[in-house]
């Protein structure tokens, strides 16, 4: 959970979001994804999802996603905060 009301969850091919503390979960439909490898959600609006060959980024709570191809397969997302 990001805070008491907002949170994200991952399935093998699903990205779920709640805005009511987990009482209701919504599938944030993304382009047809292969299996999800990892994800990082900075807050209730910004997040990154890694698949085998791509990174998807949202800046609006999952309403839209931007696709980026990556030159590797697999791996994990990790951010360092300063």
N, C-alpha and C positions, 0 to 999 in steps of 0.2 A: 504494500500500500504506500502511496505517495504521502497521503495524509488520512485523516479520519473518514473522508468521503470518496476520495479518488484513488484508483488503483488499476494495475495492469496484470494480466496473467497470460501465459503462453501455453499453447498446445503444440502438437507436432506440425499442424498446418493452420492454426488459428491464433489470432491475437485478440484477446478479450479485454474489455475496459468496463469499469464500474464508476459511477458518479454518485452512488448512494450507499457507500460503505459496504458493498458486497451483496446487498439484497438483490440486485439485478445486474447481470453481466451482458454486454453487447459485443457481438462479433464485429470487429472493425475490419470489414471486408478489404482485403488487399488484392493486388494482382495475383493470378494463380501462382501460389507459392509452392515450391518444393518444400521439403522439410525445413523447419526453422532450427537453426543451430544455437542461436543465442540472441539476446536483446538487452538493451539498456534504455531505461526511461528516466530522463532527468527530472521531469515534473509531469503534471497532468496534460501538458500540451506537446512536449518535445520527446521524441523517442527514435531509436534506431533498431532495426531488426536485421539480423544476418542470416542469410541462407547459404547454401553450398557455393553459390557463385555471384551473389549480389548483396548489397546493403540497401535497405529501404529506410527513408527518413520521413518523419512527420513533424510538423511544427504547429499543427492545429488540432491536437487531440485525436488524430487518426482519421479525420475527415478526408484528407488526401495524403498520398504517399509519393515521394520522389524516389525513383529507382537509380541506383548506381551499380554498374558492373565492377567486379573486383578481379584482379589478376591472380587469384589463388582460389583454392577450394577448401572449405571448412574453416576452422579457426574460431576465435572468440572475440567479442567486442569488449574492450576495456578502456576506460577514460580515466585520466589523472586530473584531479581538481587541484588548482593552485590557490 
